[in-house]
Amino acid sequence: MEEKSYKEYLNHITTFIFDVDGVLTNANVLVTTSGELLRTMSVKDGFALKFAVNAGYNIAIISAGTNDGVKLRLEGLGIHDVYLGAHDKLTTFKAYLKAKNIKQENILYMGDDIADYPVMKVVGLPSCPQDAVPEIKSISKYISHKKGGKGAVRDVIEQVLKVQGKWAL
């Protein structure tokens, strides 16, 4: 039986779920002398996230990390389903699905490391940035040509919205 192309899944996506470190960021942290961890996020990813929110898509963030700045940035983009400190991502994921009444096959999840593996095994379109770890690449139906924090999120959002006729241009 022939494997489906990832493009065949794009029409069915209603929900995007993203990890933070290594997906929305480049996985590097700058540690200040006070111990604060600083991250950078792409404004192009931010534009796509805000555009998808405004187009009516469900957007959620599930991350083991905890950072008030990250939460403020995401909420500023209109994303209110932000689950930080989620060390058991699968449990958080299942609770989110139940609360929102979303089917697993309608979800695009982008992760980059082992903690994302259990969720990626059960979603419709598991995807990852170009620089994800090999174990995540091996189960991804789509591997972005962009690295984490460098446009991978925009890449997948733009592809889905274009196929569904909802992108900006």
Secondary structure, DSSP 8 states (H G I E B T S, - for coil): -----GGGGGGG--EEEE-STTTTS-S--EE-TT--EE----HHHHHHHHHHHHTT-EEEEEES---HHHHHHHHHTT--EEEES-SSHHHHHHHHHHHHT--GGGEEEE--SGGGHHHHTTSSEEEE-TT--HHHHHH-SEE-SS-TTTTHHHHHHHHHHHHTT-S--
